[in-house]
Amino acid sequence: MKINKYLILILSTLVTKFGYAQSGGTTPPPNEAIDGRIGNIITTAVPFLLISPDARAGAMGETGVATLPDVNATHWNPSKLAFLTDKYGFSASYSPWLQRLVPDINMAYLNGFFRLDERNVIGGSLRYFSYGDIQLTDGTGTQIGLYNPNELAIDASLARSFGENFSLGTALRFVFSNISNNGIVDGSQNRAATGLAADISAYYKSDRRPMFGKEATLAAGLNISNIGTKMSYSDNAPGIFMPTNLRLGGASTIHLDEYSDFTVSLDINKLLVPSEPNSTKSVPAGIFGSFNDAQGGFSEELQEIIYSTGLEYWYNKQFALRAGYFYENPNKGNRSYLTLGAGLKYNIVNIDFSYVLANQQRSPMANTLRFSLSLNFGESGAAK
């Protein structure tokens, strides 16, 4: 992918805009983000932190704050780790990203957990986002080398259950963003940016609840993620907010019979950052002010809410079919698409994949694939 070196340096301050090649162009339009958003979007640093990393949640419309726990709960709701029924487990996920536009952007995600005792579980993850190889050129078009901008996040999480139904969790995160190739713009030396962030989460579930004449597990979850420092790509550049995000949702799993379980889930999301680009507010002021700072007032605040819903059917706890729908207002990103996927479990091994079914002409998310492989070991040690 060819792109002028000066554009790469500008990306270090714009951060979220990258990689669009529509209509044969090689430079991104001003309102295209790496997570597929288009339009009057709220810009943040490191938006890759909001990309769904695993195939199960990706197939369920990108819902996960209240679904039944799995090893990838660290991303969706760390508190869910407390209700995992295995001693320890690992997961690896991979997704080629925006493949309809450019061929070499991808994200990899490694995750694991370990149960300390009946109540406490720790977890960790590594997320790596690669923008692919970029051919640098000078002002005359002469090639001067390749550059591979990339970003990563390393997490450590802790979850604790309080009885049979409720848990709290937190995650600490180190973020590294290297997208500037250390050039000089307006006399200022660009550099990689680093930041620290934390998640605060809660999870509640209630088993054996009657629903449609069957027993069901009802659950609700909350996760405020990426509460962290601002990030800067040069000594003279202003700090850019991390994508602090409020995720709230519920899920119901109906146990149809001894072989079949059916789950319905709903998540809502809202970024807790200023609507105004390049805001100089502090991080706490930006979070609390994000509920009433839209120029269009309350109606525009409502447009900033993202809705996603998912369905999951398990047969004999071995084979799963999934579907979902993701909706974002056209004025605030315009990501709207169906998701499909399946899962297979054999002994300790889970294999999952997902597919984004979107408009081929309008959505850069079209044909996005995710793949996940997880392993779970040990006897049940969950809270009783």
Number of C-alpha atoms within 10 A of each C-alpha: 15 14 17 19 23 16 14 22 22 16 16 27 22 18 22 23 24 21 22 23 16 16 6 8 9 16 16 16 15 14 18 20 26 22 21 21 24 22 16 16 20 19 24 24 23 25 18 21 23 16 16 22 27 29 27 30 29 31 31 31 31 27 32 32 33 30 32 20 21 21 26 32 25 29 25 27 31 35 35 34 32 31 29 23 18 19 19 22 22 21 22 22 22 21 23 20 27 23 17 18 17 18 14 15 19 17 22 20 21 21 24 22 28 21 25 12 13 16 19 22 27 23 24 23 21 17 22 19 23 20 21 18 17 18 17 21 17 13 9 7 12 11 14 11 12 14 17 14 18 20 22 21 22 17 21 20 22 23 25 24 25 14 10 15 15 21 25 23 25 22 24 19 22 16 21 19 23 19 25 28 17 17 17 14 13 6 8 14 16 24 20 19 21 19 18 19 20 19 26 19 24 24 28 20 21 14 14 12 14 13 14 8 9 12 16 21 19 23 22 21 26 24 26 22 29 24 24 21 17 20 24 22 27 21 11 12 14 15 20 24 29 27 25 25 20 21 25 22 23 23 25 24 23 23 19 14 12 9 11 15 18 19 21 20 26 25 25 18 19 21 24 26 29 26 23 14 14 15 14 14 13 13 20 13 13 20 19 13 16 19 19 14 17 18 11 10 11 12 10 16 17 13 17 24 17 20 21 23 24 27 24 23 20 19 15 13 15 14 17 20 19 24 25 25 23 21 18 19 19 16 15 18 23 18 22 23 19 21 27 23 25 21 24 17 17 11 9 12 16 17 20 24 24 27 21 24 18 18 14 11 9 12 19 27 25 22 20 19 23 26 22 23 20 21 18 21 15 12 10 14 20 20 20 11
